[in-house]
């Protein structure tokens, strides 16, 4: 007789932050275990589930059922889809909804969604009643490998992204890799850019493994759990050493200085998803490293080849409307980078590569060098 199929045991990654340490549980079908996990974490706690309309449609009933089965009360708080919800107005709505639901300090906020929901719900939890614990239940690949882990929460200001926020570590992260099956291929690919980032910045063997196994990750095979767990382990180790980004945590921003400028130039719109900006930014960081003689040109080409192999954009020219809308302008991109949080006293901090698998923080890159590098890339781009 054939044994009934049972999914592999979940993988647990611990984020070692002393009294604020927490586990990340990773596996297929873990949404069904949410009730028992929360009951074990905080017996008797009530919950509010903050989510957005799309995720509510796909996953809220299952999350509510799992909590109900464990006897846990849950009040849903549903916000609109998209980046627009990371605003003062929606933050106020969520805070008021948590207070109206009588969520107390000993209760829990459950953030069920992608990066926007995790950042918004995490920040609301950080400030309502001066701090309520949050359980992150990330439903996008990007949130599972990056934004749900490490405690960065916040909303956007009219002056820029993520400028208002707090560090608020979750009490638990539950990453159900089956929920990724409902992502669009484009969203999944965008999240994959952050997975590849961990290989490029700190783990050449993982990068080589990704080169060989990316198809299984996209298809939802066991490689997916391994990729999420390896990414979370890498992030957990860095966050445990530098929670507040006074040093090493900045390595996680590989590809983000260029990427944020490209996102800003395209109005933070659906024309360029965050992960797509990170993919192009990672290639630019590798190419700038090669131009500065830090890595061989072949290494930069290898990074670009892998990201292109999974269908990610790797060149500025891959962005729709790139030439028509003034984007192909090195000075304009420099001006956008100058507004980045990574600017310190007029100098740009870049994360560059000393090798594939060894990123370095370069706090003193000459703006003129970067400008000429970008101008060269733009001049060489297809028209
Ligand atoms: N996403 C970068 C960080 O969490 O530090």
Boltz pocket constraint, residues with backbone or C-beta under 6 A from the ligand:
constraints:
  - pocket:
      binder: B
      contacts: [[A, 146], [A, 147], [A, 149], [A, 150], [A, 152], [A, 245], [A, 249], [A, 252], [A, 253]]
      max_distance: 6.0
